[in-house]
Amino acid sequence: MNRLLLPLFAAVLLAGAANATAEEAQSSKAEEAKAAIAAAEKSESEAAASGFEWRDTGTLIQEAKKAEAANDFDKAITLAGQAERQGALAVKQAATETERFKKMK
């Protein structure tokens, strides 16, 4: 009888451990999505301050927030990453255009 219960007990333990690992991974992705959205918002505000905010950056952030709310964390991370990149490029564009304008004077 003990020989039958041991494999069953081991299977239950493994299933529980796998479930806990999946929940931890989901929680980690959720935290990663929150951080990515926060970074995108920061990048967007820097671009706005430079006066060169790109048209789609805010839309990408809103889509990332919707994906996060729907627990589609991979999509949220991807969209937020795109928005963050756009913000950084906008700041770079502002610096380039400012320098170019100075040379024209």
Secondary structure, 3 states (H helix, E strand, C coil): CHHHHHHHHHHHHHHHHHHHHHHHHHHHHHHHHHHHHHHHHHHHHHHHHHCCCCCCHHHHHHHHHHHHHCCCHHHHHHHHHHHHHHHHHHHHHHHHHHHHHHHHC
